[in-house]
Amino acid sequence: MFTGTKDTVTPDAWFTVDEDSGRLSEVGSGEFNGQADRTVDLQGQYVMPGLVDAHTHMMMNALTNKLYYLTETEVTLQALENLRSALKAGVTYVRDCGAAFNVDIKLNKYRKEHPFVGPEILPSGRPMSMTGGHGDFTEGEHGETTWGYLVDSPEEMRHAVRLAFKEGAKNIKVMSTGGIMSATDQVDDTELSLEELQMAVKEAHSKHMTVAAHAEGARGIHNAIVAGVDSVEHGCYLRPEDVDLMKEKGTFLTPTLIAGYTIPKFGQGKLPQYMLDKAEAFLDDFFENVGRALQANVKLAFGTDSGTPFNEFKDAPMELSLMVKAGASNYQALRAAGMGSAELLRVDKDYGSLEAGKFADFLVLKDNPLADVSAVEQADKVVYQHGQQKF
């Protein structure tokens, strides 16, 4: 068993689960001398914690890549399909980083009365974007709304964060730079101002919410760190001096390497040229800059940006291999996908590792993930959530 807390596997491991709470009650190795109502012998396979994906977009279809004039009905149906796919892939907890119509908030709110198959959700609702920025997508059958809250001053940011809080968001997503998927900007455009970002952090932190910054360009990354966000998402043009600043301030990096990898690999002739041009221009720098942060031991979370072009929820475990390609050790990547993300999301008392008292969210694999993280990509892996086998 790989518990998620140390760079080793425990041989001949056993653990007990309280079926009423879905939590681990005991963890040990060697001969089990206790009592259990039912015993499952995994016959020498490997057990590891479920993946905690800190950056997803459950509303998006990774194959059609439709971004505009989406309706609440279609994004809700897409979200349910994506969440099921995520759990089957081994993702047992997700943070959504921007959903039109607050669909992530609504699904999280209603799932007790209307259960569905999928990971636990930490919702962000609609993201914060400047007018014309990365987040200003027209939505609704008749174009009656936008994907994000459009904010163009600190006071508008304050109001939008309070609206998100009222709706039930647990995280605030801010668009501090341009992005690949928006036609109106470049990835290195600085969008939300430092003052707007500072207001988002001030308001969110006063209400026990975290702040995640979409940040690809160097200046926008710097502004986000200075403003005090909890995590830099993507970090494509992260500069060495800002790596040092992240370490100083304890800022997490969520690289989402797979999101940059899939667009040029699978998008030729299928995506708008502006997306391909942007992705191809920064991909090598992206891996190099993330690698530098990995070597510096910046706090690391695991995120996939699942839902973006050709980045399907079923492929989430591939991010682990890409993190290793960028320079992470197997343990560093696996820890990011467990305790790292759980600490960022502030759910590490319940998730992220296989320890007594935590939820029994775990994967059963044929091969050792600490020896090769691609073992987690096993298509027919067994997935348990809260002690119940789901797949």
LUMKOLKOL-903827 format. One record per residue (C-alpha): x, y, z; residue number from 1. Coordinates in nm, 4 decimals. Layout:
<sites>
{{X, Y, Z}, NUM}
...
</sites>
This chain:
<sites>
{{0.0000, 0.0000, 0.0000}, 1}
{{0.1133, 0.3522, -0.0867}, 2}
{{-0.0374, 0.5658, 0.1873}, 3}
{{0.0453, 0.8946, 0.0152}, 4}
{{0.2570, 1.0254, 0.3032}, 5}
{{0.6000, 0.8705, 0.2381}, 6}
{{0.8109, 0.7574, -0.0558}, 7}
{{0.7610, 0.3857, -0.0023}, 8}
{{0.5012, 0.1123, -0.0268}, 9}
{{0.4028, -0.1000, 0.2717}, 10}
{{0.4085, -0.4732, 0.1909}, 11}
{{0.1402, -0.7100, 0.3189}, 12}
{{-0.0761, -0.4153, 0.4173}, 13}
{{-0.4277, -0.4300, 0.5533}, 14}
{{-0.6865, -0.1764, 0.6570}, 15}
{{-1.0353, -0.1773, 0.7972}, 16}
{{-1.3248, 0.0439, 0.6911}, 17}
{{-1.6241, 0.1525, 0.8956}, 18}
{{-1.9084, 0.1057, 0.6507}, 19}
{{-2.1368, 0.3534, 0.8273}, 20}
{{-1.8935, 0.6461, 0.7986}, 21}
{{-1.6965, 0.5294, 0.4946}, 22}
{{-1.3746, 0.6039, 0.6811}, 23}
{{-1.0621, 0.4016, 0.7500}, 24}
{{-1.0663, 0.2792, 1.1092}, 25}
{{-0.7325, 0.0949, 1.1241}, 26}
{{-0.4287, 0.0622, 0.8972}, 27}
{{-0.1506, -0.1923, 0.9429}, 28}
{{0.0648, -0.4638, 0.7887}, 29}
{{0.1418, -0.8291, 0.8461}, 30}
{{-0.1148, -1.0587, 1.0035}, 31}
{{-0.4533, -0.9072, 1.0847}, 32}
{{-0.5808, -1.0284, 1.4217}, 33}
{{-0.8935, -0.8193, 1.4477}, 34}
{{-1.2521, -0.8905, 1.3498}, 35}
{{-1.4366, -0.7846, 1.0360}, 36}
{{-1.7821, -0.8525, 0.8982}, 37}
{{-1.6408, -0.8963, 0.5497}, 38}
{{-1.2903, -0.9427, 0.4096}, 39}
{{-1.1634, -0.8521, 0.0623}, 40}
{{-0.8342, -1.0052, -0.0506}, 41}
{{-0.6700, -0.7891, -0.3181}, 42}
{{-0.4181, -1.0666, -0.3934}, 43}
{{-0.0924, -0.8750, -0.4069}, 44}
{{-0.2179, -0.5744, -0.6006}, 45}
{{-0.1258, -0.2167, -0.5111}, 46}
{{-0.3479, 0.0286, -0.3245}, 47}
{{-0.3065, 0.4079, -0.3335}, 48}
{{-0.5213, 0.7108, -0.2417}, 49}
{{-0.7800, 0.8367, -0.4872}, 50}
{{-0.6663, 1.1317, -0.6977}, 51}
{{-0.7587, 1.4826, -0.5860}, 52}
{{-0.7868, 1.6950, -0.9009}, 53}
{{-0.7636, 2.0632, -0.8088}, 54}
{{-0.8441, 2.2018, -1.1544}, 55}
{{-1.1339, 2.0747, -1.3671}, 56}
{{-1.4100, 2.2182, -1.5837}, 57}
{{-1.6979, 1.9757, -1.5520}, 58}
{{-1.9217, 2.1778, -1.7853}, 59}
{{-1.6944, 2.1449, -2.0903}, 60}
{{-1.7007, 1.8868, -2.3688}, 61}
{{-1.3389, 1.8116, -2.4574}, 62}
{{-1.4259, 1.6791, -2.8038}, 63}
{{-1.6807, 1.9277, -2.9387}, 64}
{{-1.4995, 2.2231, -2.7736}, 65}
{{-1.8151, 2.4319, -2.7836}, 66}
{{-1.7543, 2.7454, -2.5761}, 67}
{{-2.0310, 2.9883, -2.6681}, 68}
{{-2.4108, 2.9882, -2.6315}, 69}
{{-2.4117, 2.6834, -2.4065}, 70}
{{-2.7357, 2.6305, -2.2132}, 71}
{{-2.7636, 2.5306, -1.8486}, 72}
{{-2.9280, 2.2034, -1.9497}, 73}
{{-2.6468, 2.0922, -2.1775}, 74}
{{-2.3683, 2.1894, -1.9379}, 75}
{{-2.5444, 2.0056, -1.6534}, 76}
{{-2.5749, 1.6886, -1.8582}, 77}
{{-2.2132, 1.7235, -1.9686}, 78}
{{-2.1020, 1.7725, -1.6085}, 79}
{{-2.2733, 1.4530, -1.4930}, 80}
{{-2.1092, 1.2578, -1.7741}, 81}
{{-1.7673, 1.4077, -1.7011}, 82}
{{-1.7912, 1.3424, -1.3275}, 83}
{{-1.8710, 0.9763, -1.3831}, 84}
{{-1.5758, 0.9496, -1.6197}, 85}
{{-1.3485, 1.1193, -1.3658}, 86}
{{-1.4370, 0.8767, -1.0886}, 87}
{{-1.3813, 0.5787, -1.3170}, 88}
{{-1.0360, 0.7196, -1.3968}, 89}
{{-0.9536, 0.7293, -1.0247}, 90}
{{-1.0373, 1.0896, -0.9368}, 91}
{{-1.2319, 1.0825, -0.6114}, 92}
{{-1.2333, 1.4571, -0.5314}, 93}
{{-1.2374, 1.7580, -0.7648}, 94}
{{-1.2248, 2.1330, -0.7440}, 95}
{{-1.4057, 2.2872, -1.0368}, 96}
{{-1.2351, 2.6042, -1.1560}, 97}
{{-1.5110, 2.7802, -1.3422}, 98}
{{-1.8584, 2.6633, -1.4397}, 99}
{{-2.1220, 2.8603, -1.6283}, 100}
{{-2.4560, 2.8958, -1.4506}, 101}
{{-2.2841, 2.7867, -1.1240}, 102}
{{-2.3562, 2.4295, -1.2261}, 103}
{{-2.0833, 2.2905, -0.9991}, 104}
{{-2.2360, 2.4673, -0.6981}, 105}
{{-2.5855, 2.3452, -0.7827}, 106}
{{-2.4833, 1.9829, -0.8376}, 107}
{{-2.2885, 1.9831, -0.5127}, 108}
{{-2.5877, 2.1277, -0.3304}, 109}
{{-2.8438, 1.8856, -0.4708}, 110}
{{-2.6489, 1.5576, -0.4672}, 111}
{{-2.7694, 1.4499, -0.1205}, 112}
{{-3.1293, 1.4452, -0.2401}, 113}
{{-3.0409, 1.3375, -0.5950}, 114}
{{-2.7255, 1.1189, -0.5783}, 115}
{{-2.5084, 1.0729, -0.8850}, 116}
{{-2.1856, 0.8884, -0.9558}, 117}
{{-1.8816, 1.1134, -0.9378}, 118}
{{-1.6102, 1.2624, -0.7177}, 119}
{{-1.6775, 1.4895, -0.4233}, 120}
{{-1.6855, 1.8527, -0.5390}, 121}
{{-1.5350, 2.1765, -0.4138}, 122}
{{-1.7158, 2.4344, -0.6292}, 123}
{{-1.6010, 2.7739, -0.7573}, 124}
{{-1.9018, 2.8719, -0.9643}, 125}
{{-1.8511, 3.1378, -1.2276}, 126}
{{-1.4960, 3.2770, -1.2608}, 127}
{{-1.3905, 3.6411, -1.2305}, 128}
{{-1.2885, 3.8018, -1.5606}, 129}
{{-1.2366, 4.1488, -1.6983}, 130}
{{-1.4607, 4.2582, -1.9858}, 131}
{{-1.3208, 4.1017, -2.3009}, 132}
{{-1.0878, 3.8778, -2.1026}, 133}
{{-1.0377, 3.5068, -2.0476}, 134}
{{-1.3823, 3.4297, -1.9106}, 135}
{{-1.5952, 3.6659, -2.1179}, 136}
{{-1.7721, 3.3939, -2.3186}, 137}
{{-2.1330, 3.4533, -2.4219}, 138}
{{-2.3627, 3.1828, -2.2815}, 139}
{{-2.7297, 3.0914, -2.2883}, 140}
{{-2.9393, 2.9926, -2.5861}, 141}
{{-3.0044, 3.3583, -2.6627}, 142}
{{-2.6769, 3.4996, -2.5313}, 143}
{{-2.8373, 3.6213, -2.2117}, 144}
{{-2.5366, 3.5707, -1.9848}, 145}
{{-2.1608, 3.5177, -1.9753}, 146}
{{-1.9446, 3.2355, -1.8438}, 147}
{{-1.7773, 3.4521, -1.5815}, 148}
{{-1.8599, 3.7526, -1.3675}, 149}
{{-1.7317, 4.0567, -1.5591}, 150}
{{-1.5460, 4.2899, -1.3229}, 151}
{{-1.3596, 4.6082, -1.4140}, 152}
{{-1.2738, 4.7642, -1.0781}, 153}
{{-1.1929, 4.6580, -0.7212}, 154}
{{-1.5448, 4.7463, -0.6108}, 155}
{{-1.6985, 4.5316, -0.8846}, 156}
{{-1.4680, 4.2483, -0.7758}, 157}
{{-1.5835, 4.2867, -0.4154}, 158}
{{-1.9470, 4.2633, -0.5251}, 159}
{{-1.8854, 3.9620, -0.7514}, 160}
{{-1.6993, 3.7671, -0.4810}, 161}
{{-1.9847, 3.8359, -0.2403}, 162}
{{-2.2351, 3.7130, -0.4998}, 163}
{{-2.0301, 3.3948, -0.5455}, 164}
{{-2.0181, 3.3488, -0.1679}, 165}
{{-2.3951, 3.3935, -0.1483}, 166}
{{-2.4457, 3.1290, -0.4179}, 167}
{{-2.2269, 2.8757, -0.2346}, 168}
{{-1.8799, 2.8959, -0.3908}, 169}
{{-1.5950, 2.7571, -0.1790}, 170}
{{-1.3196, 2.8875, -0.4064}, 171}
{{-1.2851, 3.2004, -0.6173}, 172}
{{-1.1307, 3.1639, -0.9616}, 173}
{{-0.9692, 3.4801, -1.0989}, 174}
{{-0.8438, 3.5303, -1.4545}, 175}
{{-0.5233, 3.7292, -1.4104}, 176}
{{-0.3979, 3.6738, -1.7680}, 177}
{{-0.5187, 3.5808, -2.1122}, 178}
{{-0.5468, 3.2185, -2.2168}, 179}
{{-0.5388, 2.9692, -2.5019}, 180}
{{-0.9136, 2.9269, -2.5392}, 181}
{{-1.0136, 3.2939, -2.5550}, 182}
{{-1.0017, 3.4568, -2.8982}, 183}
{{-0.9729, 3.8136, -2.7695}, 184}
{{-0.6361, 3.7964, -2.5921}, 185}
{{-0.2867, 3.6484, -2.5752}, 186}
{{-0.1628, 3.4246, -2.2946}, 187}
{{0.0800, 3.6904, -2.1726}, 188}
{{-0.1811, 3.9676, -2.1585}, 189}
{{-0.2179, 4.1057, -1.8063}, 190}
{{-0.5900, 4.1214, -1.7379}, 191}
{{-0.7249, 4.1675, -1.3864}, 192}
{{-0.5247, 4.4413, -1.2137}, 193}
{{-0.3220, 4.3923, -0.8978}, 194}
{{-0.5791, 4.5953, -0.7046}, 195}
{{-0.8644, 4.3803, -0.8352}, 196}
{{-0.6771, 4.0619, -0.7443}, 197}
{{-0.5998, 4.1952, -0.3972}, 198}
{{-0.9672, 4.2698, -0.3444}, 199}
{{-1.0612, 3.9153, -0.4527}, 200}
{{-0.8154, 3.7696, -0.2029}, 201}
{{-0.9268, 4.0021, 0.0773}, 202}
{{-1.2947, 3.9227, 0.0318}, 203}
{{-1.2497, 3.5484, -0.0274}, 204}
{{-1.0156, 3.4927, 0.2658}, 205}
{{-1.2475, 3.6814, 0.4992}, 206}
{{-1.5121, 3.4223, 0.4145}, 207}
{{-1.2938, 3.1113, 0.4436}, 208}
{{-1.2696, 3.0673, 0.0671}, 209}
{{-0.9528, 3.0008, -0.1314}, 210}
{{-0.8457, 3.1886, -0.4450}, 211}
{{-0.7095, 3.0190, -0.7575}, 212}
{{-0.5540, 3.2353, -1.0280}, 213}
{{-0.5549, 3.1424, -1.3936}, 214}
{{-0.2086, 3.2800, -1.4639}, 215}
{{-0.0071, 3.2062, -1.7773}, 216}
{{0.1832, 3.5276, -1.8609}, 217}
{{0.4755, 3.6412, -1.6432}, 218}
{{0.3338, 3.9741, -1.5242}, 219}
{{-0.0047, 3.8280, -1.4393}, 220}
{{0.1602, 3.5417, -1.2497}, 221}
{{0.3624, 3.7930, -1.0488}, 222}
{{0.0564, 4.0039, -0.9699}, 223}
{{-0.1357, 3.6970, -0.8543}, 224}
{{0.1423, 3.5903, -0.6164}, 225}
{{0.1826, 3.9421, -0.4772}, 226}
{{-0.1949, 3.9655, -0.4280}, 227}
{{-0.1822, 3.6557, -0.2061}, 228}
{{-0.3722, 3.3956, -0.4097}, 229}
{{-0.3607, 3.0415, -0.2751}, 230}
{{-0.2608, 2.8851, -0.6050}, 231}
{{-0.1194, 2.9763, -0.9429}, 232}
{{-0.2927, 2.7667, -1.2069}, 233}
{{-0.0846, 2.6754, -1.5133}, 234}
{{0.2174, 2.9049, -1.4551}, 235}
{{0.3385, 2.8781, -1.8147}, 236}
{{0.5794, 3.1753, -1.8059}, 237}
{{0.6726, 3.1486, -1.4379}, 238}
{{0.9990, 3.3399, -1.3821}, 239}
{{1.2785, 3.2267, -1.1460}, 240}
{{1.2274, 3.5253, -0.9165}, 241}
{{0.8594, 3.4391, -0.8856}, 242}
{{0.9458, 3.0794, -0.7988}, 243}
{{1.1331, 3.2259, -0.5015}, 244}
{{0.8366, 3.4491, -0.4183}, 245}
{{0.5981, 3.1519, -0.4280}, 246}
{{0.8201, 2.9651, -0.1821}, 247}
{{0.8332, 3.2672, 0.0447}, 248}
{{0.4556, 3.3144, 0.0458}, 249}
{{0.3624, 2.9442, 0.0417}, 250}
{{0.1771, 2.9719, -0.2892}, 251}
{{0.0806, 2.6448, -0.4573}, 252}
{{0.1459, 2.5696, -0.8246}, 253}
{{-0.1083, 2.3613, -1.0177}, 254}
{{0.0667, 2.3026, -1.3522}, 255}
{{-0.2069, 2.1339, -1.5660}, 256}
{{0.0590, 2.0221, -1.8154}, 257}
{{-0.1844, 1.7929, -1.9939}, 258}
{{-0.3923, 2.0928, -2.1029}, 259}
{{-0.0985, 2.2348, -2.2974}, 260}
{{0.0048, 1.8932, -2.4286}, 261}
{{-0.3249, 1.7822, -2.5838}, 262}
{{-0.4017, 2.0900, -2.7960}, 263}
{{-0.1085, 2.0723, -3.0420}, 264}
{{-0.1055, 1.6903, -3.0320}, 265}
{{-0.4714, 1.6317, -3.1207}, 266}
{{-0.6036, 1.9675, -3.2374}, 267}
{{-0.4502, 2.0082, -3.5834}, 268}
{{-0.7281, 2.0853, -3.8304}, 269}
{{-0.9894, 2.0603, -3.5544}, 270}
{{-0.9336, 2.3715, -3.3424}, 271}
{{-0.9203, 2.7408, -3.4306}, 272}
{{-0.5734, 2.8412, -3.5450}, 273}
{{-0.5378, 3.0939, -3.2630}, 274}
{{-0.5564, 2.8113, -3.0073}, 275}
{{-0.2943, 2.6057, -3.1889}, 276}
{{-0.0631, 2.9033, -3.2334}, 277}
{{-0.0795, 2.9959, -2.8652}, 278}
{{-0.0241, 2.6406, -2.7402}, 279}
{{0.2645, 2.5661, -2.9736}, 280}
{{0.4362, 2.8943, -2.8867}, 281}
{{0.4745, 2.8247, -2.5149}, 282}
{{0.4778, 2.4448, -2.4712}, 283}
{{0.8565, 2.4011, -2.4382}, 284}
{{0.8828, 2.7028, -2.2056}, 285}
{{0.5884, 2.5679, -2.0060}, 286}
{{0.7627, 2.2390, -1.9249}, 287}
{{1.0941, 2.4128, -1.8551}, 288}
{{0.9418, 2.6692, -1.6182}, 289}
{{0.7356, 2.4107, -1.4328}, 290}
{{1.0467, 2.1923, -1.4059}, 291}
{{1.2331, 2.4789, -1.2400}, 292}
{{0.9537, 2.5160, -0.9843}, 293}
{{0.9586, 2.1411, -0.9194}, 294}
{{1.3323, 2.1478, -0.8536}, 295}
{{1.2815, 2.4350, -0.6102}, 296}
{{1.0187, 2.2329, -0.4209}, 297}
{{0.7419, 2.4865, -0.4621}, 298}
{{0.4210, 2.3606, -0.3025}, 299}
{{0.2637, 2.1409, -0.5674}, 300}
{{-0.0970, 2.0482, -0.6414}, 301}
{{-0.2351, 1.8151, -0.9075}, 302}
{{-0.4728, 1.9585, -1.1662}, 303}
{{-0.5669, 1.8613, -1.5190}, 304}
{{-0.7899, 2.1374, -1.6594}, 305}
{{-1.0062, 1.8455, -1.7755}, 306}
{{-1.2734, 1.9511, -2.0213}, 307}
{{-1.0423, 2.1711, -2.2264}, 308}
{{-0.9722, 2.0644, -2.5873}, 309}
{{-0.9012, 1.6895, -2.6219}, 310}
{{-0.8323, 1.6789, -2.2486}, 311}
{{-1.0915, 1.4236, -2.1410}, 312}
{{-1.1668, 1.3409, -1.7786}, 313}
{{-1.0802, 0.9768, -1.8416}, 314}
{{-0.7206, 1.0781, -1.9154}, 315}
{{-0.6607, 1.2628, -1.5874}, 316}
{{-0.3902, 1.0182, -1.4631}, 317}
{{-0.1709, 1.1112, -1.7616}, 318}
{{-0.0916, 1.4384, -1.5829}, 319}
{{0.1217, 1.2357, -1.3415}, 320}
{{0.3450, 1.1116, -1.6232}, 321}
{{0.3749, 1.4626, -1.7665}, 322}
{{0.4766, 1.5982, -1.4259}, 323}
{{0.7515, 1.3356, -1.4146}, 324}
{{0.8531, 1.4322, -1.7681}, 325}
{{0.8867, 1.7922, -1.6463}, 326}
{{1.1194, 1.6797, -1.3678}, 327}
{{0.9086, 1.5588, -1.0755}, 328}
{{0.9963, 1.2391, -0.8953}, 329}
{{0.7282, 0.9701, -0.8934}, 330}
{{0.6617, 1.0440, -0.5269}, 331}
{{0.6485, 1.4197, -0.5854}, 332}
{{0.3822, 1.3730, -0.8559}, 333}
{{0.1797, 1.1237, -0.6520}, 334}
{{0.1961, 1.3371, -0.3395}, 335}
{{0.0711, 1.6357, -0.5390}, 336}
{{-0.2267, 1.4243, -0.6504}, 337}
{{-0.3094, 1.3391, -0.2910}, 338}
{{-0.1912, 1.5444, 0.0043}, 339}
{{-0.0750, 1.8380, -0.2088}, 340}
{{-0.4148, 1.9052, -0.3624}, 341}
{{-0.5946, 1.8159, -0.0398}, 342}
{{-0.3885, 2.0721, 0.1527}, 343}
{{-0.4586, 2.3389, -0.1103}, 344}
{{-0.8310, 2.2649, -0.0966}, 345}
{{-0.8164, 2.2496, 0.2860}, 346}
{{-0.9689, 1.9018, 0.2937}, 347}
{{-0.6546, 1.7158, 0.4053}, 348}
{{-0.8178, 1.6098, 0.7343}, 349}
{{-1.0513, 1.3893, 0.5323}, 350}
{{-0.8793, 1.3221, 0.1983}, 351}
{{-0.5416, 1.2883, 0.0289}, 352}
{{-0.3876, 0.9898, 0.2101}, 353}
{{-0.4797, 0.6492, 0.3499}, 354}
{{-0.4684, 0.7083, 0.7229}, 355}
{{-0.7046, 0.6100, 1.0028}, 356}
{{-0.9926, 0.8550, 1.0290}, 357}
{{-0.9869, 0.9648, 0.6656}, 358}
{{-1.2358, 0.8615, 0.4000}, 359}
{{-1.1609, 0.5276, 0.2347}, 360}
{{-1.1089, 0.6641, -0.1160}, 361}
{{-0.8578, 0.4384, -0.2860}, 362}
{{-0.7497, 0.2781, -0.6125}, 363}
{{-0.6460, -0.0830, -0.6724}, 364}
{{-0.3716, -0.1205, -0.9336}, 365}
{{-0.1854, -0.4098, -1.0898}, 366}
{{0.1516, -0.2320, -1.0795}, 367}
{{0.3433, -0.0171, -0.8334}, 368}
{{0.2742, 0.3548, -0.8971}, 369}
{{0.5862, 0.4593, -0.7030}, 370}
{{0.7968, 0.2621, -0.9508}, 371}
{{0.6110, 0.4019, -1.2537}, 372}
{{0.3309, 0.6582, -1.2239}, 373}
{{0.1832, 0.5399, -1.5541}, 374}
{{0.0479, 0.2463, -1.3495}, 375}
{{-0.2333, 0.4840, -1.2470}, 376}
{{-0.3437, 0.5030, -1.6112}, 377}
{{-0.4650, 0.1413, -1.5912}, 378}
{{-0.8014, 0.1420, -1.7680}, 379}
{{-0.9641, -0.1326, -1.5593}, 380}
{{-0.8467, -0.0168, -1.2173}, 381}
{{-1.0778, -0.0753, -0.9221}, 382}
{{-1.2037, 0.2457, -0.7604}, 383}
{{-1.3435, 0.2757, -0.4075}, 384}
{{-1.5125, 0.5884, -0.2741}, 385}
{{-1.5990, 0.6180, 0.0953}, 386}
{{-1.5354, 0.2462, 0.1287}, 387}
{{-1.7758, 0.1469, -0.1505}, 388}
{{-1.6572, -0.0023, -0.4788}, 389}
{{-1.7719, 0.2266, -0.7622}, 390}
{{-1.5834, 0.0736, -1.0552}, 391}
</sites>
